[in-house]
Amino acid sequence: MTSKIIYIELPNTGRIPVKLVREARRDARASVGKKHLILRRPRRSTAKQDRASWEWFMEWGRKVDAKNQGKQLAHLRQRHYEAGQQLKVGERTYYLDLQEADRKTAAGKIAGHTIYLTLPTGLTGPLRDKTIKTLLSRCVAADFLPAITQRVHQLNRQHFKQSIKEVRLKYNHSSWGSCSSTGNINLSTRLLFAPAGVIDYVIIHELAHRLEFNHSPRFWHIVQQAMPHYQEKEAWLKRHYDQCDF
């Protein structure tokens, strides 16, 4: 099996990656993956067959894209960053400074309102975008961590009074947060794009697991005591999850 990644633009979703797979099969097949749209084609197909399968795939992709105005593919949306762009995270606005250097690793830092990223010379395509996204998440996490840590401890003192070992901010696409049995509160940097009240809800949700390590009725009662209208915050995340990402 062989594969490669390309990018396409769809009206509602925007720029997303497509994984082209060659494998032992008789016909073409399309699917929505966790990281890509996927087009699987026979290992030995003619140029004419490839053109036909691509046209069929793009028509299929546009139909999927049209459902719920692109929300079905929102998790695949890719942003392409260039020097001078702005990045708004919550109430903070950053300016992006992108440089290339003769080095093997990428690096990033924040100074004032500017995020300085240095990439290895010649980095292009999906690897470039992925590297920038990773660096942005790390830089923004470091910038927000003191305030988020303070808020976690404040809400804990106000509602739960449980031991907290550490607060961590790290990119996670599969969940907004988690709470370990040892008392670590882990929050996704994607959450930083949400309103303050929604961030509070996720913090309260994870802190409630310090009292009830499940999602039983008792757990939700604990959450509701701390935030009576938490359902509104949950609904916001379900409606706007596609807007919360780098």
N, C-alpha and C positions, 0 to 999 in steps of 0.2 A: 504494500500500500504506500502511495506517495501523496503528499498534500502540500498546499501553499495557501497563504493568506492574501486576499485582496480587499479593497474597500469599495463600497457602493453608497450612493445617496438615495434615500427614499423620502417622499414628500413630507410625511409626518414624523418619522423617526430621525431623519438626518443621516449622518455618516456612521455606517456600521461595518464591521468586518465580516467577510465571507470566507469560509474555509472550503477550498476546492480539493476534493479527495478522489484519487484514482484507486480503484480496487477491483477485485474479481467480482463482477456483477453483470447482469444482462441489460439493465436499464438505469436511467437516472432517478435519483431520489433526493428530496429536499426535506430539511428539518430545521427546527429552532433549537440551538444548543445553548449551553450556559454562557459561552463566550463568543459564539459566532452563529450566523446563519450557515448552514452546511449544505453543500451540493456534492452529492456522491455520483460519480460517473464511471462507466466501464473502463477498465484499464486500456483496452484496445478499441477506441472509438474513432471514427473519421472526423475530419474537420467539419464536415457538414452536420454530422450528428452532434458534435460539440456546440455548434452555433444554435441548433434546434433546442438542445437541452438548456442552453443559457437563456434563450428567449423564453422558454417555458418557466425556468427558474425565476427570472425577473418578474414575469407576470404573477407567479405565485407569491413572490415577495411583496409586490405592491398590494395584493389582496390582504395578506397578513398585516401589512403596514396600515391599511385602511381601518382595520378593526380597532375600535376604541381610540381612534386618533393616534395610533402608534404606541399605545401603552403596552401592548403585548411584546414589543421589541425594545422597550425602553432600557432594559438592562444591557442591551448591546450597543447603545449609543456611544460614540467615540467623539471626544473633543480633540481638535488639532490646535496645538498651542504654538504661537510665534512670539518673538520679542515685542514688547510694547502692549500686549494684551492686558486686560483687567480680569481679575478673578474676585468675585464677590462671595464671601463666605459669611453667612449671618449678617451682622452689622459691620463687618470689616471688609475693606476693599484693598486688594493687593495689586501691584503692578509687576509684570513679569519681565525680568531681564535674562535673556538666553544667550549663552556664549558657548563656543566650541573650543576644545583644547586637545593637544596631543597627549592624551591620558587614557588609561584603560577603564577607569571607573567614573561614574557620574557623581556630582556633589550638588548640594543645595543649602541655602541659608536665607534667613530673613533679616533684613536691616531696615528698620522703620516700616514703611509700607511697601517695600520692594522685596520680591522673592528672586534671589539670584541663583540661577541654575547653570551649571557647567556640564556639558555633555562631551563624550568622546567624539572627536572629529569623524565625520562620515556616518554617524548614526542616522538611519532613515527608516521610514515605513512604520509598521506596527511596533517594532522594538523601540523606536524613538518615542512614540506616543505612550507606550507602556512605561518607559523609563521616566518620562516627564510626570506622568500621573502618580507614580510611586513617590517621586521626590516632592511633588506638591503636597501629597497627603502627609508625608513625614514632617515637612516644614510647618504646615498649618497645624498639625497635631502639637508640635513643640510650642507654637505660639499660643494655642488655646488651652494647653494642659493646666497651667496654674489656675485660670479662672474656672475651668470645669472641675478640677479637684476641689477647689474651694466650695463650689456649688454642691457637689456630692456630699461633702462633710456637713454643710449647712442643712441640707434636706435630711440627712441622716440624724443629726442632732434634734431637728424639729419633729420628726415623725417616728424614727425607728430606734435610735440609740444602740446601734449594734457596732461591733468591731469591724473596721475597714482596714485591710492590709495595704492595698495599693489601688490607684486609679490609673487606667491605661487608655490611651487613645490610639487606635490602629485601624487601618482600612479593612473593612469587612463588608462584603456585598450580601452575604447570606443572612445576616441578622443585624439589628440596630445595637444590640448590647448583650452582655452576659454577666453572670455572677458566679464565681468559682466557690467551691466548698470551703476554701481557705480565706475567703473575704476579699478577693480581687474583683473590682468593678471594671469591666471592659466595655468600652463604647466605641462604635464605629465612627471614623472621621466623616463619613457621609452624613451623620446626624447633625454635624455642625452647620449644615445648610438649612436646617429647620428652624422655625421660630423658637424663642426661648421657652415658651410654655410646653412645646412638644419635647424639647430636650429634657425639661423637668420631668415630664411623664416617663420617658425611658429610664431616667435615673431612678425615679421612684419605683418603677417596675422592677428594676434590678435590685434595688435595696430591699424590696419586699421579699425577695428570695432569701435574704438573710434570716427571715422568720419562717418562711414556708418555701421549701425548695421544690416546688411543683406549680402547676396551674389549676389547683383545686378551687372550689368555691371559697374556701377560707382565704386562699391567696388573693383572689380578686376582691374580697371584702377588705383585706388589708390595704390594697391599692386604692380602693374607693374611699376609705377613711382618710388617706393622705391627699387624694385628689378626687373629689366627688364627681367631677365631670370628665374623667379620664377618657371616656369613650370618644369624645370630640377630638382629642389628641391622636388617638388610635386611627380615627377616620381620616385625619389630615395626612398621616403617614401613608395610608393606603391610597389616597387620591394623588399625592404629590411625590411618591417615592422616586419617580423618574427624574425629578428636578434636583434630587439630592445626590450629587456625585461630582467628581472632578472631570 
